[in-house]
């Protein structure tokens, strides 16, 4: 698990993926446009939308390249 810092945070886990987008079950509410990193800290996309109630949000991640991520994969955000 990568180290969490002031700028890097645990975004959540992959819930579902489809055609260039990933739906993430969020553990924190990100800012729109925050960069999204995989568990090897490679940039894979950015936050394009936040859905649902603040107590249980989902985040839509727009991928910058096609990548296969299994459900449950932890993703990180960077401000």
KAFENTA-V582515 format. One record per pair of residues at least 4 apart in sequence whose C-alpha atoms are under 7 Angstrom apart, sorted by the first residue. I is the first residue (numbers start at 1). J is the second residue. If there is no record, write none. Layout:
i=I j=J
i=I j=J
//
This chain:
i=1 j=39
i=2 j=39
i=4 j=8
i=4 j=9
i=4 j=10
i=5 j=9
i=7 j=78
i=7 j=79
i=8 j=76
i=8 j=77
i=8 j=78
i=8 j=79
i=9 j=76
i=9 j=77
i=9 j=78
i=10 j=27
i=10 j=75
i=10 j=76
i=10 j=77
i=11 j=26
i=11 j=27
i=11 j=28
i=11 j=75
i=11 j=76
i=11 j=77
i=12 j=24
i=12 j=25
i=12 j=26
i=12 j=27
i=12 j=74
i=12 j=75
i=12 j=76
i=13 j=24
i=13 j=25
i=13 j=26
i=13 j=72
i=13 j=73
i=13 j=74
i=13 j=75
i=14 j=22
i=14 j=23
i=14 j=24
i=14 j=25
i=14 j=71
i=14 j=72
i=14 j=73
i=14 j=74
i=15 j=23
i=15 j=24
i=15 j=25
i=15 j=71
i=15 j=72
i=16 j=22
i=16 j=23
i=16 j=71
i=17 j=21
i=17 j=22
i=17 j=23
i=18 j=22
i=20 j=62
i=20 j=63
i=20 j=66
i=21 j=60
i=21 j=61
i=21 j=62
i=21 j=63
i=22 j=60
i=22 j=61
i=22 j=62
i=23 j=58
i=23 j=59
i=23 j=60
i=23 j=61
i=24 j=58
i=24 j=59
i=24 j=60
i=25 j=57
i=25 j=58
i=25 j=59
i=26 j=57
i=26 j=58
i=26 j=59
i=29 j=57
i=30 j=34
i=32 j=47
i=32 j=48
i=32 j=49
i=33 j=46
i=33 j=47
i=33 j=48
i=34 j=46
i=34 j=47
i=34 j=77
i=34 j=78
i=34 j=79
i=35 j=43
i=35 j=45
i=35 j=46
i=35 j=47
i=35 j=77
i=35 j=78
i=35 j=79
i=36 j=43
i=36 j=44
i=36 j=45
i=36 j=46
i=36 j=47
i=36 j=75
i=36 j=76
i=36 j=77
i=36 j=78
i=37 j=41
i=37 j=42
i=37 j=43
i=37 j=44
i=37 j=75
i=37 j=76
i=37 j=77
i=38 j=42
i=38 j=43
i=38 j=44
i=38 j=75
i=38 j=76
i=39 j=74
i=39 j=75
i=44 j=63
i=44 j=64
i=44 j=65
i=45 j=61
i=45 j=62
i=45 j=63
i=45 j=64
i=46 j=61
i=46 j=62
i=46 j=63
i=47 j=59
i=47 j=60
i=47 j=61
i=47 j=62
i=48 j=60
i=48 j=61
i=48 j=62
i=49 j=59
i=49 j=60
i=50 j=57
i=50 j=58
i=50 j=59
i=50 j=60
i=51 j=57
i=51 j=58
i=51 j=59
i=52 j=56
i=52 j=57
i=52 j=58
i=53 j=57
i=69 j=73
//
